[in-house]
Amino acid sequence: MITISVDINAPVEEVWEKWTDIEAVKHWSFASDDWAAEGIENNVVPGGKFSARNYAKDGSMEFVLTWTYSEVQPLRYLAYTMEDGRKVTVTLSETDRGTQLDQAFEPESENPEEMQREGWQAYLNNFKKFVESSNQ
């Protein structure tokens, strides 16, 4: 498992809402500003599905992220299995500064682990930016 983290200056309730709400997800669920997400579905219950089309704004690339939730503890924890069978967990913890979000994922075998870590961290950094900017 590879674990990445981000500290967000917002209460855990707001972080949970923006992580799970379809309207919010479309604003952050990509690694950089030259990408976007659309067609988002998110049923945050055990057995529920997530799906989102991620695409480069210049039309050069796209992919669809899909997974199935296996465990949901509102405001605290999510576990899901991606379409390719890899397991992922998301843990939210209250801190003095707001919320720490930890995400652990099983790496795939095609790309170096450091490249995967950086890619997934870019998503978390984009999420942090979105949450904190919507507080202003």
C-alpha positions as CSV (number, residue, x, y, z in Angstrom):
1,M,0.0,0.0,0.0
2,I,1.1,3.5,-0.7
3,T,-0.2,6.2,1.7
4,I,-0.6,9.9,0.9
5,S,-1.9,12.7,3.1
6,V,-3.1,16.3,3.1
7,D,-4.0,18.7,5.9
8,I,-7.0,20.8,5.1
9,N,-8.0,24.0,6.9
10,A,-11.7,23.0,7.2
11,P,-13.9,21.0,9.5
12,V,-14.3,17.3,8.9
13,E,-18.0,17.8,8.0
14,E,-17.1,20.1,5.1
15,V,-14.3,17.9,3.9
16,W,-16.6,14.8,3.9
17,E,-19.3,16.8,2.0
18,K,-16.9,18.0,-0.6
19,W,-15.3,14.6,-1.0
20,T,-18.6,12.9,-1.6
21,D,-21.0,15.4,-3.2
22,I,-21.3,15.1,-7.0
23,E,-21.5,18.8,-7.6
24,A,-18.3,19.3,-5.5
25,V,-16.4,16.3,-7.0
26,K,-16.5,17.8,-10.5
27,H,-14.5,20.8,-9.3
28,W,-11.5,18.8,-7.9
29,S,-11.4,15.2,-9.2
30,F,-8.4,15.7,-11.5
31,A,-4.7,16.1,-11.1
32,S,-4.2,19.5,-12.7
33,D,-6.0,22.5,-14.2
34,D,-5.6,21.3,-17.8
35,W,-7.9,18.3,-16.9
36,A,-11.6,18.2,-16.0
37,A,-14.2,15.6,-14.7
38,E,-17.7,15.0,-15.8
39,G,-20.5,12.4,-15.8
40,I,-20.0,11.9,-12.1
41,E,-22.0,9.3,-10.2
42,N,-21.4,8.7,-6.5
43,N,-23.5,6.4,-4.4
44,V,-21.7,6.5,-1.0
45,V,-23.0,3.3,0.6
46,P,-21.6,-0.2,0.8
47,G,-22.1,-1.7,-2.6
48,G,-22.6,1.7,-4.1
49,K,-20.7,2.8,-7.2
50,F,-18.5,5.8,-8.2
51,S,-17.9,6.8,-11.8
52,A,-16.3,9.8,-13.4
53,R,-14.9,10.6,-16.8
54,N,-11.6,12.4,-16.5
55,Y,-10.3,14.2,-19.7
56,A,-7.6,16.5,-20.8
57,K,-9.2,19.8,-21.9
58,D,-7.2,19.7,-25.1
59,G,-8.8,16.4,-26.0
60,S,-5.6,14.4,-26.0
61,M,-6.5,11.8,-23.4
62,E,-9.3,10.6,-21.2
63,F,-10.2,7.8,-18.8
64,V,-13.1,6.7,-16.6
65,L,-12.5,6.1,-12.9
66,T,-14.9,3.5,-11.4
67,W,-15.1,1.8,-8.1
68,T,-17.4,0.1,-5.6
69,Y,-17.6,1.1,-2.0
70,S,-17.1,-1.8,0.5
71,E,-17.2,0.2,3.8
72,V,-18.6,3.7,4.6
73,Q,-18.3,5.3,8.0
74,P,-19.6,8.9,7.5
75,L,-17.2,11.7,8.4
76,R,-14.4,9.1,9.1
77,Y,-13.6,6.4,6.7
78,L,-14.3,5.0,3.2
79,A,-13.0,1.8,1.6
80,Y,-13.5,0.8,-2.0
81,T,-12.3,-1.5,-4.7
82,M,-11.4,0.0,-8.1
83,E,-12.6,-1.6,-11.3
84,D,-9.1,-3.3,-11.7
85,G,-9.4,-4.9,-8.3
86,R,-7.1,-2.6,-6.3
87,K,-8.1,-1.6,-2.8
88,V,-8.2,2.0,-1.6
89,T,-9.0,3.6,1.8
90,V,-9.7,7.2,2.8
91,T,-9.5,8.2,6.4
92,L,-10.5,11.6,7.9
93,S,-9.1,12.8,11.2
94,E,-9.9,16.0,13.0
95,T,-6.8,18.1,13.9
96,D,-6.1,21.4,15.6
97,R,-5.9,23.0,12.1
98,G,-8.9,21.3,10.6
99,T,-8.9,17.8,8.9
100,Q,-6.2,15.4,7.9
101,L,-7.1,13.2,4.9
102,D,-5.1,10.0,4.5
103,Q,-5.5,7.9,1.4
104,A,-3.9,4.5,1.0
105,F,-3.9,2.6,-2.3
106,E,-2.6,-0.6,-3.8
107,P,-0.2,0.4,-6.7
108,E,-0.7,-0.9,-10.2
109,S,2.2,-2.7,-11.9
110,E,2.6,-0.6,-15.1
111,N,4.0,2.6,-13.6
112,P,6.8,3.3,-11.0
113,E,5.4,3.7,-7.5
114,E,6.8,7.2,-7.2
115,M,5.0,8.3,-10.3
116,Q,1.7,6.8,-8.9
117,R,2.3,8.5,-5.5
118,E,2.8,11.9,-7.2
119,G,-0.3,11.5,-9.4
120,W,-2.6,10.5,-6.5
121,Q,-1.0,13.3,-4.4
122,A,-1.9,15.8,-7.1
123,Y,-5.5,14.8,-6.8
124,L,-5.4,15.4,-3.0
125,N,-3.6,18.7,-3.4
126,N,-6.3,19.8,-5.9
127,F,-9.0,18.7,-3.4
128,K,-7.3,20.7,-0.6
129,K,-7.1,23.8,-2.9
130,F,-10.8,23.5,-3.8
131,V,-12.0,23.1,-0.2
132,E,-9.9,25.9,1.2
133,S,-10.7,28.3,-1.7
134,S,-14.5,27.7,-1.2
135,N,-14.1,28.9,2.4
136,Q,-13.1,32.4,1.4
